[in-house]
Amino acid sequence: MAGVSQTGQDHFSGDLESILRERLSGFKPLRLELIDNSALHAGHAGAQGGGGHYRLLLVSAEFSGKSTLTRHRLIYAALGELMRSKIHALSIESLAPDEAQ
């Protein structure tokens, strides 16, 4: 993976959005929209620590038959330590293909 060392640790010198998209590519998304809303939260306590605010729309067959909670847990697992370091807030809309129409 680009942005990841052989030990699996991220090197955040690259573009964070590219790293996020790469991590989410495992869902084989039919649609992936990632919007950085960090500028809207300037001055917010979480923004002061450098964590970004993002909105995610992810449509994937991987979500078929899964609850919203399970979908979100899968996304959080895919993003791993980024949820504790580089992402302060993430608004998620996760849909199966039949839900997105």
C-alpha positions in Angstrom: 0.0 0.0 0.0 1.2 3.5 -0.8 1.9 5.5 2.3 2.5 2.3 4.4 5.9 1.0 5.4 6.8 -2.7 5.4 5.9 -2.8 9.1 2.4 -1.7 8.3 2.8 1.8 9.9 1.5 4.7 7.9 3.9 7.4 6.8 1.6 10.5 6.7 3.9 12.5 4.5 1.6 11.6 1.7 -1.9 12.9 1.0 -4.2 11.8 3.8 -7.2 11.7 1.4 -5.3 9.2 -0.8 -4.5 7.1 2.2 -8.1 7.1 3.3 -9.3 6.1 -0.2 -6.7 3.4 -0.4 -7.8 2.0 2.9 -11.4 2.0 1.8 -10.7 0.4 -1.6 -10.9 -3.0 0.1 -14.7 -2.6 0.1 -14.6 -2.5 -3.7 -16.8 0.6 -3.7 -19.3 1.2 -6.4 -19.3 4.8 -5.2 -17.0 6.6 -2.8 -17.3 10.2 -1.9 -14.9 11.6 0.7 -15.4 15.3 1.6 -13.0 17.1 3.9 -15.1 19.5 6.1 -12.2 20.4 8.3 -12.2 24.1 7.3 -15.8 24.4 8.5 -14.6 23.4 12.0 -11.6 25.8 12.4 -11.3 26.8 16.0 -13.2 23.7 17.2 -11.4 21.8 20.0 -10.9 18.7 17.9 -9.5 20.7 15.0 -6.9 22.3 17.2 -5.3 18.8 17.7 -5.0 18.5 14.0 -7.7 15.9 13.5 -9.8 16.3 10.3 -13.5 16.3 9.9 -14.7 14.2 7.0 -18.0 13.1 5.4 -18.0 9.7 3.7 -20.5 8.1 1.3 -19.5 4.5 0.6 -21.7 2.2 -1.6 -20.5 -1.4 -1.6 -21.9 -4.9 -2.1 -19.9 -5.7 1.1 -22.6 -4.0 3.1 -25.5 -6.1 1.8 -27.3 -7.8 4.7 -25.3 -6.0 7.3 -26.6 -3.6 10.0 -25.5 0.1 10.1 -23.5 -0.6 13.2 -21.6 -3.5 11.5 -20.9 -1.4 8.4 -19.5 1.4 10.5 -17.3 -1.0 12.5 -15.9 -2.4 9.3 -15.1 1.1 8.1 -13.5 2.1 11.4 -11.4 -1.2 11.3 -10.3 -0.4 7.8 -9.2 3.1 8.8 -7.5 1.8 11.9 -5.2 4.1 13.8 -6.2 7.0 11.6 -9.4 7.2 13.6 -7.3 7.9 16.7 -4.8 10.3 15.1 -5.7 12.0 11.9 -9.5 11.9 11.9 -11.4 13.7 14.6 -14.9 13.3 13.2 -16.3 11.1 10.5 -19.8 11.2 9.2 -20.6 8.0 7.5 -23.3 7.0 5.0 -22.7 3.4 4.1 -25.1 1.7 1.6 -25.6 -1.5 -0.2 -26.1 -1.1 -3.9 -29.9 -1.7 -3.8 -30.1 1.1 -1.1 -28.3 3.6 -3.2 -30.8 3.8 -6.0 
